[in-house]
């Protein structure tokens, strides 16, 4: 697990592939966000008991569980406000799991600049006053994830 602190946004990275996780960590650092990173559902659950995050970036296929189920669990417990699911699988294969829980979906490999842009947009959304106060019933339903493809 790795930890980096900043005040502009908190990210939880859950990715089992160490080199890819380091690439994501570098992108998050470059964008100026604080983050915790780990490689398993169990590690993510432990972090979620102590910390709250603006966004969770979670791999769909983790060694010890399903990333979509982990996102649902973390959102229900309010450990994360928004979620980006990432996967080598095509969106069409996993959309039934992804659509109800993820705000965004990125198919690996993807461009790091797209990743940073999505984080910025999602953090802005989850930190909006209307969402934080629960003022609008239209915010109760998450929008369908947007499929993004590129090169990392």
Buried (B, 14 or more C-beta within 10 A) or exposed (E): EEEEEBEEBBBBBBBBEEEBBBBBBEBBEEBEBBBBBBBBBBBBBEBBEEBBBBBBBBBBBBEEBBBBBBBBBBBEEEBBBBBBBBBEBEBEEBBEBBBBBBBBBBBBBBBBEBBBEBBBBBBEBBBEEEBEEEEEEEBEEBEBBEBBBBEB
